[in-house]
Each structure stands twice: as C-alpha cells, then as structure tokens.
C-alpha cells in the first residue's frame, strides 16, 4: 500500500528538517507546518519517509521539549488555521507529551524503578558476554534487521526518529532481540534531542505491556512495509508474538504538589534545558539570570549535548539582564549560591522541572541552598496545571477534557 490518494504529491515533496536549538528556528518550523495540522497530518502522520523527507509530521518535538516554543503557541496557531474537529489528531499529539509528564508526576516510583532496573541491567551485561554482544550489536546497528539497523544509524546521526519508527524499534528491541527494555530506553534518552524522561520511559513501558498492563505493541512486517512506503519489508525477521512484560511491583498514585506562591522580592532566574522561554511567564524584580548545564555524561550523544547547550544559551541571549551567564558544572548548589550572592538576593526562581534528571539535580541542591539561606522556587505554567491533574489513568481520560482545557486557556468556547 502506498501514500493515500488524498495527498498523492506528499512523498515527492522532500523536506528535511534542521534541528537548530533556537527559538527562531522553532517558530520558523511551526510557521511552515501549521497549515498541515488538519487533514494532511491526520492522513500522513503514520508514514515515515526517512530523514530527508519529514513532511508527514511537524518535527516540532525538540523545540517543544525544551520549550523554546510552547504547547500553548502550537495550539494557538493550529486553532487559528483549523477548527478543533479538523485538527483534533494533531491537537491530541500535542497533549500526549503533557499526559506522560502528568502521569509520571503522579506515579514517581516508575522513574526510580526504571533507574534501579537500568543499573541492574547494565551490571548484568558485564557478567553475561553473550547478552553484552547482543546489546553492542544492537546499538551499533549490526543486527542484520535492515529497518532496525537503519533507524539505529539515523538516531545516532540526527538525534531524531519518526514516532512510528520509535515504536517499531522498541518492539523489535524487546520482543525480537530480547533485550531489557530499560537498556533501550536509556539508549533513546541519550540520543534523542527531544528525549523526555516521562515520554520516553512510559512509551517504552507501553510497548512492552507495562504501562497499559497486558497490552503490548507488536512490530509487524506488513505495517512497517506500508508505513515506510515500501522502504523496508522485514518478512521473517521479526518475532510474530509480543508476550507482555510483567513486573513485581505496583506504582502508587501520589497527589500533585501544591504550587506555592512566587515571592515578589528581587530574584535570580535559573535557566535549565527544561524550559527555555521564561520570558513568557516570569515577572517581577528579576536581577540576574543563570543558565546551568550538567557536566558531560559520557553516554550522552554530542547532538543531545549540543542542543541542550544551544537552547539554554539562546534563552540567555534573549535576556536583558546584565548578570546573565551559563555554567557547566556538576555542583549546581555552589553555582546557585554564588549567583544569588553576586546579585544580592536570597531568592531563586526556575521553571518547574518535571520528574527526570534536572529535577533530580535540583533536589540534590536543596539542603545546601537552605543551609546558605537561599530559597529556590519552581514556577509552573498554567498549561501544566490545567493538564496534569487529568493524567491519572489512560490517555482517554485526558482526551475527553481537551475541549475544556482549551476553553480554560481561552482558545475555544465550549
């Protein structure tokens, strides 16, 4: 089966995307794709034509992940061009990332369990030479499964994969190669420039049958052949079954933290790669800006590292503050104390960091900051406070609330 006749020209309009870590580049991509967020996206979104032709999807996720552009901006422009009914498929995709973040915030043990299991899986590789060889061949793109090896190389070269390819890749990793899902999730998180702790972890769990218990995702040769437009057809190479994974623990629901009022005193703004557009929601007496990046992780790809650094630097460059710097360090506590003392304040405000590496880094500074008499406040966006409370079960619960959330944001009337 080839491209639907509704858009017969789509696969011939080659459109590569350059992922430049700036707000300007993100808004330019949004402007270019926005007219396609209706019927075009609904009919084309599942097709992966490869890295030289991204016209079937928006490819906005790297900029959205770092909030160089925000979900609100994407939704505003989408609904300015299309009705909600015409653009619903695209609008739902925008909300999927928020669903994953909100669900993880309310089930934090999933993240901690993943980290523990990842450490165990990495240690096991050192004791099992055959498993280590299988793993090394997989991440090197030498499995002999053409589509999988291609996606592995594409990921490492570009820092991006079509969402359908991510699902196929994860399914092959788990059910054909029989490798621990945690190792695959770790590989993705270290190479995807839009890699998000919640979306990545929960997507891998969904494929494996852990997020929606008992329901796994099987990569089928016919599906791959259809939605890669015949580029790949791995007949006889993939597992014909996908027995859902099981785990020996439950992940209890934890209520969302109450957002505390932000002080009106003078403060230093802390910029991280979590949210690189603070000018759209921070107010008050800002007297300094500090951008922080963690010391280099040897597993993190150069593409991921460069995008994170470029995003933070771009955010800093838009600041009018004289005291605006970017630092790369593992000791965030010392850097924050120095910045606050230099600015003459004991208040630091930063955009909310959802569960993941940056939240962990901030948590590690709390005792040191308190000892120095410095207060760190995290500020949430209205979009998150309206969306996350509905992400307690499956996506369908949040999906039903989308019109109401858009109404609360002032985008539509219901």
Secondary structure, 3 states (H helix, E strand, C coil): CCCCHHHCCHHHCCCCCCCCCCHHHHHHHHHHHHHHCCHHHHHHCCCCCCCCCCCCCCCCHHHHHCCCCCHHHHHHHHHHHCCCCCCHHHHHHHHHHHHHHHHHHCCCHHHHHHHHHHHHHHHHHHHCHHHHHHHHHHHCCCCCCHHHHHHHHHHHHHCCCCHHHHHHHHHHHHHHCCCCHHHHHHHHHCCCCCCCHHHHHHHHHHHHCCCCCCCCCCCCHHHHHHHCCCCCCCCCCCCCCCCCCCCCCCCCCCCCCCCCCCCCCCEEEEECCCCCCHHHCCCCCEEEEEEEECCCCCCCCHHHHHHHHHHHHHHHHCCCCCCEEEEECCCHHHHHHHHHHHHCCCEEEEECCCCCHHHHHHHCCHHHHHHCCCEEEEECCHHHHHHHHHCCCCHHHHHHHHHHHHHHCCCCCC
